[in-house]
Amino acid sequence: MTDVIPLLGLRARRGCLRKPSAAAWFARGHAAEIAGDVVRARHAYGRSVATDPLHRESNTNLGRLLHADGDAVAAEGYYRMALLGHRREASSWFNLGVALHDQERHAEAIAAYEEAVTLDPALAGAHFNLALLLDGRPDVGSQRAALRHLAAYRRLAR
């Protein structure tokens, strides 16, 4: 099927003039990342987020790539965007916790990790990171919670 482009008088195949969707940009980013082209992947994930600011997977992957480059502050923003439309995603809470942890914002990291294990009690990494952070607190309640999370991590890591 063809359409006429009114101003130019050209014929184009139907659908050829549509901009790629957020999902299509995500797929391009994922393929680029698998191929090892991080620059192209970052660009495609960015276009996906520009198309749909709440696209969870693109926000997560873009945050992860930035975080791997050492930019925990920028990663945090993308992880928070991933959570805006998907509050029940344990992995997104875990990613946010890691970004906050790396920024030494421990109280916020603890809250993010706790939300992650509430949503997914089998998330071993969140239990381990909670044990680390809680162990550094002087109160007895935190010490007990650290031991509980360490035990959960050991049970899950078998």
N, C-alpha and C positions, 0 to 999 in steps of 0.2 A: 504494500500500500504506500501511496505517496501523498504528501501534502504540498501545497504551494506556499512558499514563504512570500507573503504579500509584498513587502517592500522590494525584494530582490527579484521576484519572479522566478525563483529557483524551485526545483522540486527536491524534496528530501524524504528519505524513508521515515515513516512514522516512528517516533521514539528516538531518533538520532539526535534531536536537539535537546533532549531532556538532560538535565544535570544529574550526575551520579548521586544516588541516595547515600545516606550515612552508612548503611550496611554495605553498599558497594565500595565505598572508600575504606571501610574497615577491612573488607576482604582483600583489597589491594595492599593495605598496610600489613596485614597478616602474611600475605604471600611474599612481600618484600622482606619482612623480618625472617621468614623461613629461609629465604635465599641469602640472608646475611647482609642485606642492604638496609642498615639501620636508618640512614638519612632519608631514604625513600619511604621507609615504614613510618618514621616520625611525621613526615610531610602528609602521608595519606591519613594517618590517624588524626592529625590536626584538621584536615579537610573534613573528615567525618564529624568531628566535634563542632566545626563551624556550621555544618549542615544540620546537625542535631546535637545541641549542647548537652543533652542528657543521655547520649548513647553510652551506656555503661561500659561495654567492652573497649570502645575506643578511648574513653577517659582512663580506664584502668591501664591499658597498654601504653598509652602516651605517658601516663604517670610513672609506670614501671621503667620505661626507657629513660626518662629524665632522672629518675631516682638512681638508676644504674650509672648515670653520668655524674652523680654526686649532687644533684639539685633536689634535695628533699623538700625544700620550700615549694618549688613549682609542682613537684609530684603531689604534695599534700593537696594543692588546689584541685588537681585532676581527680584525685581519690575522693575528695569531698563532692565534686560534681557527679561522680559515678554513684555516690550514695543518695543524691537528691531524689532520683526517681526509683531507687532500689534499696530502701532502708533495711531490707531483710537479707542482704547478701553478706554472709560471714566473711568471705574472702576480701570484700571491699573494706570492711571494718579492720581486718587484719592488716591490709596494705596501709591504711591510714595510721594504724598503730605503729607500724614500722617507721613511717615517715616522721611521726611525732617523736618516737623513741630516738631516732637519729638526730633530731633537733634538740634532744635532751629536755623535752617537754613531757616529763614522766607522768604527771598526774593525768594529762590528757591521753597519753599513750595507754595507761592502765585502763581508763574508761573505754577506749576503743577496743583493746584486747578483750576486756570483759564482755563487751557487746558481741564480739566475734565468737567467744566460747558459749555465750548464751544461745546464739543462733545455731552454732555447730559445735557441740561438745567434743567432737572428734578432731578438732583442728589443733593438732599437736604443737605446731609452732607458736600459736597464741598462748597455750598453756606454758610452754617453755619461757617465752618472753615475759609473761606475767610473773612467773616464779623469779626470774632475774630481777625485775623491777621491785616486786614486793619484798624480796629478800633484803634489799637495800634500805628498807624503812625500819625505823627503830621500834615501832609498836608491836606488841605481841600478836594482835589480830592479823597484821600484815605478814608476820613471820609464819603464822599458822596457815594463812591462805597461800603463801609461797610454797609451803610443804605440800599442800593439797594439789596445787597446780603442777608441781614437780612430779608427784606421784601419778597424776593424770597423764603427763607427758611420757613418763616411763612406760606406763601401761599401753599407751597408743603407739609408741615408737618400736614396740617389739616386733 
